Amino acid sequence: QVQLVESGGGLVQAGGSLRLSCAASERTNTMGWFRQAPGKDREFVAAFNWSGVPNYANFVKGRFTISRDNAKNTVYLQMNSLQPEDTAVYYCAGGVAYGYWGQGTQVTVSS
């Protein structure tokens, strides 16, 4: 059972930045980020596929960057130019078919 622990969420003003971290208890090639805003379905944000290639949701529009430190089994999500519509709980997921999920970290962007 892989355990994922997110950190780095918080409150930021529109236009600001945050960096989320997700530490895994063991290495898993497929890791990524999803988010869920109040009253909405969970949606894909960014992820590394099985071959290590990053993929992004269209709404990222160059504002977010996913990166990883394999030595630390940690994935990061650098989020710049945040907007109020980015407010959501951000989840880290990993493993085959994203079978493992973290507890989520709240990101709130004020206007």
Backbone as JSON, one array per atom type, in Angstrom:
{
  "sequence": "QVQLVESGGGLVQAGGSLRLSCAASERTNTMGWFRQAPGKDREFVAAFNWSGVPNYANFVKGRFTISRDNAKNTVYLQMNSLQPEDTAVYYCAGGVAYGYWGQGTQVTVSS",
  "N": [[0.84, -1.18, 0.0], [0.79, 2.03, -1.06], [1.48, 5.09, 0.4], [0.46, 8.45, 0.27], [1.27, 11.78, 0.86], [0.22, 15.0, 0.96], [1.27, 18.44, 0.89], [1.61, 22.01, 1.4], [-0.52, 23.59, 0.59], [-2.75, 26.46, 0.92], [-3.73, 29.87, 1.63], [-3.89, 32.35, -0.81], [-3.43, 35.39, -2.63], [-5.06, 36.47, -5.67], [-3.14, 36.02, -8.59], [-0.92, 35.23, -7.26], [1.43, 32.68, -6.07], [1.87, 29.18, -5.38], [3.44, 26.24, -4.1], [2.88, 22.91, -4.26], [3.48, 19.83, -2.58], [4.01, 16.31, -2.79], [4.6, 13.54, -1.04], [5.61, 10.26, -1.42], [5.36, 6.98, -0.02], [6.78, 5.02, -1.23], [8.46, 4.45, -4.36], [6.6, 5.29, -7.22], [5.83, 5.14, -10.56], [3.77, 6.43, -12.0], [2.42, 9.38, -11.21], [0.45, 12.07, -10.09], [-1.59, 15.09, -10.11], [-4.8, 16.07, -9.01], [-7.85, 17.94, -8.72], [-10.57, 19.23, -6.74], [-13.22, 21.28, -6.71], [-15.63, 23.06, -4.68], [-18.81, 21.63, -4.98], [-18.29, 20.63, -7.47], [-17.1, 18.13, -9.84], [-14.27, 15.97, -9.35], [-11.24, 16.82, -11.0], [-8.71, 16.34, -13.49], [-5.4, 17.63, -13.21], [-2.51, 17.69, -13.59], [0.1, 15.39, -14.5], [2.62, 12.82, -14.39], [3.17, 10.43, -16.87], [3.51, 6.84, -17.34], [5.94, 6.66, -18.59], [7.29, 8.85, -17.76], [6.68, 11.29, -18.89], [5.37, 14.53, -18.69], [1.96, 15.58, -18.41], [-0.66, 17.91, -18.93], [-3.68, 19.55, -17.87], [-5.89, 21.41, -19.98], [-6.68, 23.87, -18.89], [-4.56, 24.66, -17.39], [-2.69, 26.1, -18.89], [0.04, 26.83, -19.13], [0.58, 27.86, -16.65], [1.03, 26.18, -14.47], [3.45, 23.84, -13.23], [4.61, 20.58, -13.2], [6.82, 18.58, -11.34], [9.46, 16.34, -10.27], [11.22, 14.65, -7.64], [13.06, 12.03, -7.66], [14.73, 10.79, -5.85], [13.65, 11.42, -3.46], [11.14, 10.42, -3.66], [9.08, 12.18, -4.31], [6.67, 14.4, -5.62], [6.04, 17.49, -7.18], [3.98, 20.42, -7.51], [4.13, 23.3, -9.02], [2.48, 26.27, -8.89], [1.56, 29.06, -10.56], [0.42, 32.45, -11.12], [-2.15, 32.28, -9.96], [-5.69, 32.01, -9.81], [-9.01, 32.93, -8.62], [-10.73, 30.87, -9.48], [-9.16, 28.68, -9.31], [-9.37, 27.76, -6.8], [-9.68, 25.04, -4.69], [-9.69, 21.66, -3.38], [-6.7, 20.03, -3.56], [-5.47, 17.04, -4.79], [-3.11, 14.43, -4.55], [-2.23, 11.7, -6.58], [-1.41, 8.29, -7.35], [0.26, 5.35, -8.75], [-0.87, 2.29, -10.41], [-3.53, 2.94, -12.55], [-4.18, 5.09, -10.95], [-4.48, 4.21, -8.23], [-3.86, 4.91, -5.69], [-4.32, 7.49, -3.31], [-3.84, 10.72, -1.87], [-4.66, 12.66, 1.11], [-5.46, 15.15, 0.46], [-5.05, 18.7, -0.04], [-5.89, 21.98, 0.86], [-6.39, 24.65, -1.34], [-6.8, 28.02, -1.55], [-7.77, 30.81, -3.31], [-7.91, 34.17, -3.19], [-9.78, 36.98, -4.38]],
  "CA": [[0.0, 0.0, 0.0], [1.57, 3.26, -1.15], [0.87, 6.23, 1.09], [0.78, 9.74, -0.33], [1.0, 12.87, 1.8], [0.35, 16.3, 0.32], [1.5, 19.63, 1.72], [1.89, 23.22, 0.64], [-1.7, 24.39, 0.3], [-2.92, 27.64, 1.75], [-4.49, 31.01, 1.11], [-3.05, 33.25, -1.59], [-4.2, 36.36, -3.42], [-5.03, 36.26, -7.12], [-1.86, 36.37, -9.17], [0.15, 34.67, -6.45], [1.96, 31.36, -6.37], [2.02, 28.17, -4.34], [4.04, 24.98, -4.54], [2.39, 21.74, -3.55], [4.37, 18.67, -2.54], [3.39, 15.02, -2.5], [5.63, 12.57, -0.68], [5.13, 8.89, -1.48], [6.08, 6.07, 0.87], [7.67, 4.27, -2.09], [8.44, 4.98, -5.73], [5.58, 4.87, -8.16], [6.12, 5.89, -11.77], [2.66, 7.28, -12.38], [1.98, 10.25, -10.12], [-0.12, 13.29, -10.61], [-2.42, 15.96, -9.29], [-6.18, 16.32, -9.36], [-8.44, 18.92, -7.81], [-12.02, 19.22, -6.64], [-13.79, 22.52, -6.19], [-16.93, 22.83, -4.05], [-19.93, 21.43, -5.89], [-17.85, 20.16, -8.8], [-16.42, 16.83, -9.88], [-12.81, 15.98, -9.32], [-10.71, 16.94, -12.35], [-7.27, 16.17, -13.69], [-4.61, 18.86, -13.31], [-1.21, 17.41, -14.22], [0.64, 14.11, -14.07], [3.63, 12.12, -15.16], [2.7, 9.12, -17.27], [4.38, 5.72, -16.95], [7.27, 6.85, -19.16], [7.89, 10.05, -17.2], [6.33, 12.48, -19.65], [4.32, 15.29, -18.01], [0.77, 15.98, -19.13], [-1.37, 18.97, -18.23], [-5.02, 19.93, -18.29], [-5.87, 22.62, -20.82], [-6.85, 25.1, -18.13], [-3.27, 25.04, -16.77], [-2.26, 27.18, -19.78], [1.41, 27.23, -18.85], [0.73, 28.44, -15.31], [1.45, 25.16, -13.51], [4.52, 22.95, -13.65], [4.8, 19.4, -12.36], [8.2, 18.11, -11.32], [9.61, 15.26, -9.29], [12.53, 14.32, -7.09], [12.97, 10.58, -7.5], [15.48, 10.39, -4.66], [12.77, 11.65, -2.31], [9.8, 9.91, -4.0], [8.23, 13.35, -4.13], [6.21, 15.13, -6.8], [5.69, 18.88, -6.86], [3.17, 21.18, -8.45], [4.33, 24.74, -8.91], [1.3, 26.95, -9.43], [1.75, 30.5, -10.69], [-0.72, 33.22, -11.66], [-3.36, 31.64, -9.45], [-6.94, 32.75, -9.93], [-10.03, 32.41, -7.72], [-11.29, 29.62, -9.99], [-8.25, 27.58, -8.95], [-9.69, 27.34, -5.44], [-10.11, 23.64, -4.66], [-8.83, 20.73, -2.67], [-5.8, 19.4, -4.52], [-5.13, 15.68, -4.39], [-2.05, 13.7, -5.22], [-2.62, 10.32, -6.86], [-0.33, 7.54, -7.96], [0.07, 3.92, -8.92], [-1.63, 1.82, -11.56], [-4.9, 3.5, -12.6], [-4.3, 6.01, -9.8], [-5.1, 3.46, -7.16], [-3.5, 5.49, -4.4], [-4.67, 8.89, -3.19], [-3.56, 11.41, -0.63], [-5.82, 13.17, 1.82], [-5.81, 16.43, -0.14], [-4.61, 19.94, 0.59], [-6.78, 23.06, 0.41], [-5.83, 25.85, -1.97], [-7.81, 29.07, -1.64], [-7.27, 31.99, -3.98], [-8.82, 35.3, -2.97], [-9.77, 37.98, -5.46]],
  "C": [[0.88, 1.25, 0.0], [0.8, 4.38, -0.44], [1.38, 7.52, 0.48], [0.38, 10.84, 0.64], [1.27, 14.19, 1.09], [0.65, 17.39, 1.35], [1.68, 20.82, 0.8], [0.68, 24.05, 0.27], [-1.78, 25.6, 1.21], [-3.77, 28.68, 1.06], [-3.53, 31.96, 0.4], [-3.94, 34.22, -2.36], [-4.08, 36.03, -4.9], [-3.72, 36.8, -7.7], [-0.67, 35.79, -8.42], [0.52, 33.26, -6.86], [1.94, 30.47, -5.14], [2.74, 26.98, -4.94], [3.52, 23.87, -3.65], [3.42, 20.62, -3.63], [3.57, 17.42, -2.23], [4.49, 14.01, -2.27], [5.01, 11.18, -0.66], [5.99, 8.0, -0.59], [7.02, 5.16, 0.09], [7.5, 4.79, -3.51], [7.27, 4.41, -6.52], [5.73, 5.75, -9.4], [5.01, 6.86, -12.14], [2.21, 8.08, -11.16], [1.46, 11.54, -10.71], [-0.98, 14.02, -9.62], [-3.82, 16.1, -9.9], [-6.7, 17.38, -8.41], [-9.96, 18.79, -7.82], [-12.48, 20.51, -5.96], [-15.16, 22.21, -5.58], [-18.04, 22.69, -5.1], [-19.56, 20.93, -7.27], [-17.19, 18.79, -8.71], [-14.91, 17.01, -9.78], [-12.29, 16.02, -10.75], [-9.19, 16.79, -12.36], [-6.59, 17.52, -13.81], [-3.31, 18.6, -14.07], [-0.7, 16.08, -13.7], [1.79, 13.69, -14.95], [3.03, 10.79, -15.59], [3.77, 8.08, -16.94], [5.8, 5.88, -17.48], [7.93, 8.15, -18.68], [7.59, 11.33, -17.93], [5.21, 13.23, -18.92], [3.16, 15.62, -18.95], [0.0, 16.98, -18.28], [-2.8, 19.12, -18.76], [-4.95, 21.23, -19.08], [-5.94, 23.9, -20.01], [-5.56, 25.54, -17.42], [-2.63, 26.17, -17.55], [-0.87, 27.71, -19.45], [1.64, 27.81, -17.47], [1.29, 27.46, -14.29], [2.56, 24.31, -14.11], [4.63, 21.79, -12.68], [6.25, 18.97, -12.47], [8.32, 17.02, -10.27], [11.06, 15.14, -8.87], [12.49, 12.83, -6.79], [13.7, 10.1, -6.24], [14.61, 10.51, -3.41], [11.38, 11.07, -2.52], [8.75, 11.02, -3.84], [7.92, 14.01, -5.47], [5.76, 16.51, -6.36], [4.76, 19.44, -7.92], [3.38, 22.66, -8.16], [3.19, 25.44, -9.62], [1.53, 28.46, -9.4], [0.5, 31.15, -11.27], [-2.05, 32.61, -11.23], [-4.55, 32.59, -9.53], [-7.99, 32.17, -8.99], [-10.64, 31.09, -8.19], [-10.38, 28.42, -9.76], [-8.49, 27.09, -7.52], [-10.28, 25.94, -5.45], [-9.27, 22.88, -3.65], [-8.01, 20.0, -3.73], [-5.34, 18.06, -3.96], [-3.96, 15.16, -5.21], [-2.55, 12.27, -5.42], [-1.47, 9.6, -7.54], [-0.66, 6.07, -8.12], [-0.73, 3.59, -10.17], [-3.07, 2.32, -11.46], [-5.19, 4.41, -11.42], [-5.03, 5.31, -8.65], [-4.83, 4.01, -5.77], [-3.76, 6.99, -4.42], [-4.23, 9.45, -1.85], [-4.82, 11.97, -0.02], [-6.27, 14.52, 1.27], [-5.28, 17.61, 0.66], [-5.41, 21.1, -0.01], [-5.97, 24.2, -0.18], [-6.97, 26.85, -2.13], [-7.19, 30.32, -2.23], [-8.3, 33.1, -3.83], [-8.68, 36.33, -4.09], [-9.41, 39.35, -4.96]]
}
